[in-house]
Amino acid sequence: MGRRSDRSGGGGDDGGGGGRGRGRRPADLLKGVDKIDYKNIELLERFLENGGRLRSRRRTRTAAIDQRKVTRAVKRARHVGLLPYTAEQERLTRRSSRRRD
């Protein structure tokens, strides 16, 4: 069987499809960031979905080493209480803070 020319995927420098990692576009989310810190909540929220889950490397287009740094920072921020573990937790804490006022 020969190769079909209408197959999509493969390498290329557009950042899409499979391939061997050639041409992956850099992450737009980390442009201008010197250090990934757990206290930088605005940066870390870019990597979270609505439910509070971390976005995958494929969706954020970050390098593996940067994704590990982001993951570590999010875990630290959650432990300290700067970020919620889930969206449900965020809703509950908002309600309880309104009652105190």
N, CA and C of each residue as an Amber inpcrd file, in Angstrom:
protein
   303
   0.8310000  -1.1750000   0.0000000   0.0000000   0.0000000   0.0000000
   0.8800000   1.2440000   0.0000000   0.5150000   2.1720000  -0.8020000
   1.2680000   3.4200000  -0.8880000   0.7390000   4.4390000   0.1090000
   1.4360000   5.5150000   0.1980000   1.0130000   6.6060000   1.0830000
  -0.0870000   7.3980000   0.4270000  -1.0650000   7.7650000   1.1990000
  -2.1390000   8.5960000   0.6670000  -1.7690000  10.0510000   0.8670000
  -1.9400000  10.8350000  -0.1520000  -1.5340000  12.2300000  -0.0820000
  -2.5590000  13.1020000   0.6270000  -3.7680000  12.5920000   0.8320000
  -4.7950000  13.4230000   1.4570000  -4.8450000  13.2780000   2.9690000
  -3.8950000  12.5480000   3.5510000  -3.8700000  12.3900000   5.0000000
  -3.4550000  13.6830000   5.6590000  -4.1210000  13.9990000   6.7350000
  -3.7170000  15.1740000   7.4960000  -2.8720000  14.7140000   8.6710000
  -2.2510000  15.6600000   9.3350000  -1.3920000  15.3240000  10.4600000
   0.0480000  15.3830000  10.0230000   0.9010000  14.8000000  10.8020000
   2.3050000  14.8330000  10.4650000   2.9630000  16.0750000  11.0220000
   4.1930000  16.2740000  10.6430000   5.0210000  17.3620000  11.1710000
   4.4930000  18.7290000  10.8230000   5.2980000  19.4740000  10.1200000
   4.8810000  20.8190000   9.7680000   5.2420000  21.8090000  10.8450000
   5.2560000  23.0620000  10.4760000   5.6460000  24.0660000  11.4480000
   4.4760000  24.9210000  11.9030000   3.2630000  24.4180000  11.7710000
   2.1030000  25.1820000  12.2150000   1.6810000  24.8240000  13.6330000
   2.3190000  23.8500000  14.2510000   2.0090000  23.5100000  15.6300000
   0.8680000  22.5310000  15.7820000   0.2270000  22.1270000  14.7020000
  -0.8970000  21.2130000  14.8140000  -0.5180000  19.8160000  14.3740000
  -1.3610000  18.8770000  14.6410000  -1.1500000  17.5130000  14.1910000
  -0.0990000  16.7770000  14.9870000   0.1690000  15.5980000  14.5280000
   1.1400000  14.7430000  15.2060000   2.5530000  15.1260000  14.8690000
   3.3540000  14.1710000  14.5120000   4.7290000  14.4610000  14.1610000
   5.6550000  14.1710000  15.3110000   6.8540000  14.6310000  15.1690000
   7.8670000  14.3460000  16.1710000   8.2660000  15.5840000  16.9480000
   7.3440000  16.4710000  17.1800000   7.6370000  17.6350000  17.9850000
   8.2400000  18.7810000  17.2020000   8.3080000  18.6620000  15.9070000
   8.8800000  19.7380000  15.1060000   7.8820000  20.8800000  15.0190000
   8.3700000  22.0920000  15.1090000   7.5540000  23.2500000  14.8340000
   6.4970000  23.5710000  15.8680000   6.6720000  23.1470000  17.0690000
   5.6840000  23.4580000  18.0930000   5.7760000  24.9430000  18.4330000
   4.6470000  25.6040000  18.3930000   4.6410000  27.0280000  18.6930000
   4.8090000  27.2450000  20.1890000   5.5220000  28.2880000  20.5760000
   5.6960000  28.5400000  22.0110000   4.3940000  28.9770000  22.6600000
   4.3340000  28.8340000  23.9580000   3.1230000  29.1660000  24.7010000
   2.9340000  30.6730000  24.7600000   1.7350000  31.1100000  24.4370000
   1.4110000  32.5270000  24.5550000   1.1480000  32.8890000  26.0120000
   0.8210000  31.9130000  26.8090000   0.4500000  32.1840000  28.1950000
   1.6470000  32.5700000  29.0570000   2.8510000  32.1940000  28.6260000
   4.0380000  32.4740000  29.4260000   4.8990000  33.5850000  28.8430000
   4.4050000  34.2850000  27.8300000   5.1950000  35.3770000  27.2500000
   5.3530000  36.5000000  28.2560000   6.5750000  36.9630000  28.4040000
   6.8550000  38.0690000  29.3100000   6.9340000  37.6760000  30.7700000
   6.9110000  36.3760000  31.0700000   6.9720000  35.9050000  32.4570000
   8.3840000  35.4320000  32.7490000   8.9970000  36.0390000  33.7670000
  10.3510000  35.6500000  34.1320000  10.3630000  34.4090000  35.0250000
   9.4610000  34.4020000  36.0010000   9.4510000  33.3250000  36.9800000
   8.0140000  32.8990000  37.2520000   7.8010000  31.6080000  37.3460000
   6.4820000  31.0780000  37.6850000   6.4320000  30.9350000  39.1970000
   5.5820000  31.7410000  39.8270000   5.5290000  31.7980000  41.2750000
   4.1130000  31.4810000  41.7570000   3.9910000  30.8230000  42.8760000
   2.6720000  30.4350000  43.3750000   1.8600000  31.6380000  43.8340000
   2.5000000  32.7770000  44.0640000   1.7880000  33.9700000  44.5040000
   1.2110000  34.7700000  43.3480000   1.5900000  34.4320000  42.1270000
   1.0840000  35.1260000  40.9390000  -0.2060000  34.4380000  40.4860000
  -1.3100000  34.7870000  41.1110000  -2.5850000  34.1170000  40.8900000
  -3.1230000  34.3890000  39.4850000  -2.9340000  35.6050000  38.9840000
  -3.4210000  35.9350000  37.6390000  -2.8000000  35.0260000  36.5880000
  -1.5150000  34.7410000  36.7220000  -0.8450000  33.8510000  35.7770000
  -1.3550000  32.4230000  35.9190000  -1.4800000  31.9560000  37.1380000
  -1.8790000  30.5680000  37.3610000  -3.3160000  30.3100000  36.9230000
  -4.1850000  31.3120000  37.0300000  -5.5720000  31.1180000  36.6150000
  -5.7020000  30.9400000  35.1110000  -4.7190000  31.3850000  34.3490000
  -4.7320000  31.1550000  32.9010000  -4.6230000  29.6690000  32.5650000
  -4.0280000  28.9050000  33.4660000  -3.8060000  27.4850000  33.2350000
  -4.8970000  26.6060000  33.8280000  -5.9320000  27.2160000  34.4130000
  -7.0140000  26.4490000  35.0250000  -8.2690000  26.5190000  34.1680000
  -9.0050000  25.4200000  34.1360000 -10.3030000  25.4020000  33.4620000
 -11.3560000  25.9450000  34.4150000 -12.5790000  26.0500000  33.9450000
 -13.6630000  26.5970000  34.7730000 -13.9180000  25.7590000  36.0160000
 -13.7200000  24.4600000  35.9140000 -13.9610000  23.5900000  37.0540000
 -12.8330000  23.5590000  38.0580000 -11.7430000  24.2700000  37.7680000
 -10.6080000  24.2780000  38.6770000  -9.5170000  23.3070000  38.2950000
  -9.7230000  22.5600000  37.2210000  -8.7160000  21.5840000  36.7970000
  -7.6350000  22.2600000  35.9710000  -6.4290000  21.7000000  36.0340000
  -5.3280000  22.2020000  35.2210000  -5.5370000  21.8320000  33.7620000
  -5.2450000  22.7560000  32.8740000  -5.3070000  22.4550000  31.4410000
  -4.0970000  21.6320000  31.0550000  -4.2330000  20.8070000  30.0410000
  -3.1470000  19.9380000  29.6150000  -2.1060000  20.7260000  28.8280000
  -0.9610000  20.1120000  28.6410000   0.1130000  20.7350000  27.8700000
  -0.3050000  20.9750000  26.4310000  -1.1080000  20.0960000  25.8960000
  -1.5480000  20.2660000  24.5120000  -2.3920000  21.5170000  24.3410000
  -3.2150000  21.8000000  25.3120000  -4.0920000  22.9660000  25.2030000
  -3.3650000  24.2670000  25.5040000  -2.4060000  24.2370000  26.4120000
  -1.6940000  25.4610000  26.7620000  -0.4340000  25.6550000  25.9320000
   0.0060000  24.6200000  25.2300000   1.1970000  24.6490000  24.3810000
   2.4390000  25.0830000  25.1620000   2.6080000  24.5290000  26.3440000
   3.7950000  24.8330000  27.1290000   4.7700000  23.6750000  27.0400000
   6.0170000  23.9680000  27.2830000   7.0400000  22.9300000  27.3200000
   6.8470000  22.0980000  28.5870000   7.3900000  20.9010000  28.5800000
   7.1960000  19.9910000  29.7090000   7.7570000  20.5670000  30.9970000
   8.9120000  21.1850000  30.9190000   9.5210000  21.7400000  32.1340000
   8.6860000  22.9000000  32.6820000   8.1280000  23.7160000  31.7870000
   7.2840000  24.8200000  32.2390000   5.9640000  24.3120000  32.8100000
   5.4260000  23.2540000  32.2170000   4.1750000  22.6810000  32.7260000
   4.3730000  22.1130000  34.1260000   5.5250000  21.5130000  34.3800000
   5.8090000  21.0000000  35.7260000   5.9210000  22.1400000  36.7290000
   6.5250000  23.2540000  36.3140000   6.6340000  24.4160000  37.2070000
   5.2530000  24.9910000  37.5130000   4.4070000  25.0630000  36.5000000
   3.0470000  25.5800000  36.6960000   2.2750000  24.6590000  37.6310000
   2.3880000  23.3610000  37.4080000   1.6860000  22.3900000  38.2530000
   2.1200000  22.5150000  39.7040000   3.4120000  22.6340000  39.9180000
   3.9350000  22.7730000  41.2780000   3.4320000  24.0620000  41.9210000
   3.4140000  25.1510000  41.1540000   2.9580000  26.4330000  41.6910000
   1.4690000  26.4000000  42.0220000   0.6600000  25.7500000  41.1720000
  -0.7840000  25.6550000  41.4380000  -1.0300000  24.8340000  42.6940000
  -0.2960000  23.7490000  42.8560000  -0.4720000  22.9170000  44.0560000
  -0.1090000  23.6950000  45.3110000   0.9630000  24.4830000  45.2420000
   1.3520000  25.2870000  46.4020000   0.3010000  26.3490000  46.7050000
  -0.2020000  26.9980000  45.6680000  -1.2120000  28.0410000  45.8650000
  -2.4910000  27.4520000  46.4450000  -2.8530000  26.2600000  46.0320000
  -4.0370000  25.6060000  46.5930000  -3.8210000  25.2640000  48.0620000
  -2.6290000  24.7880000  48.3730000  -2.3330000  24.3910000  49.7480000
  -2.3750000  25.5960000  50.6870000  -1.8670000  26.7240000  50.2370000
  -1.8510000  27.9340000  51.0540000  -3.2330000  28.5710000  51.1230000
  -4.0770000  28.2960000  50.1330000  -5.4310000  28.8340000  50.1320000
  -5.6270000  29.9810000  49.1630000  -4.6780000  30.2000000  48.2740000
  -4.8120000  31.2750000  47.2980000  -5.6770000  30.8710000  46.1180000
  -5.7240000  29.5750000  45.8200000  -6.5580000  29.0470000  44.7410000
  -7.4640000  27.9640000  45.3040000  -8.6900000  27.8610000  44.8030000
  -9.5750000  26.7840000  45.2590000  -9.1990000  25.4610000  44.5890000
  -9.5190000  24.3720000  45.2370000  -9.2790000  23.0580000  44.6430000
 -10.2870000  22.7660000  43.5430000 -11.5330000  23.1790000  43.7500000
 -12.5860000  22.9450000  42.7640000 -13.4330000  24.2000000  42.6350000
 -14.2440000  24.2490000  41.5750000 -15.1460000  25.3840000  41.3930000
 -16.2270000  25.3720000  42.4680000 -16.6310000  24.1990000  42.9180000
 -17.6430000  24.0930000  43.9710000 -17.1360000  24.7210000  45.2640000
 -15.8680000  24.5080000  45.5520000 -15.2850000  25.0950000  46.7560000
 -15.2940000  26.6200000  46.6620000 -15.0480000  27.1330000  45.4740000
 -15.0540000  28.5780000  45.2730000 -16.4540000  29.1440000  45.5180000
 -17.4740000  28.4520000  45.0380000 -18.8510000  28.9140000  45.2490000
 -19.2170000  28.9040000  46.7250000 -18.8000000  27.8730000  47.4380000
 -19.1220000  27.7800000  48.8630000 -18.4240000  28.8710000  49.6620000
 -17.1890000  29.1690000  49.3310000 -16.4680000  30.1930000  50.0850000
 -17.0280000  31.5790000  49.7970000 -17.5200000  31.8060000  48.5960000
 -18.1370000  33.0970000  48.2900000 -19.4120000  33.2850000  49.1140000
 -20.2060000  32.2470000  49.2310000 -21.4580000  32.3380000  49.9880000
 -21.1860000  32.6080000  51.4580000 -20.2150000  31.9070000  52.0040000
 -19.9280000  32.0780000  53.4280000 -19.3370000  33.4480000  53.7040000
 -18.5800000  34.0190000  52.7810000 -18.0290000  35.3510000  53.0090000
 -19.1130000  36.4130000  52.9080000 -20.1420000  36.1880000  52.1220000
 -21.2520000  37.1480000  52.0370000 -22.0600000  37.1650000  53.3230000
 -22.1980000  36.0280000  53.9550000 -22.9840000  35.9460000  55.1810000
 -22.3180000  36.7020000  56.3240000 -21.0010000  36.7460000  56.3040000
 -20.2830000  37.4300000  57.3940000 -20.4670000  38.9360000  57.3140000
 -20.6880000  39.4540000  56.1200000 -20.8000000  40.9140000  55.9460000
 -22.0780000  41.4740000  56.4830000
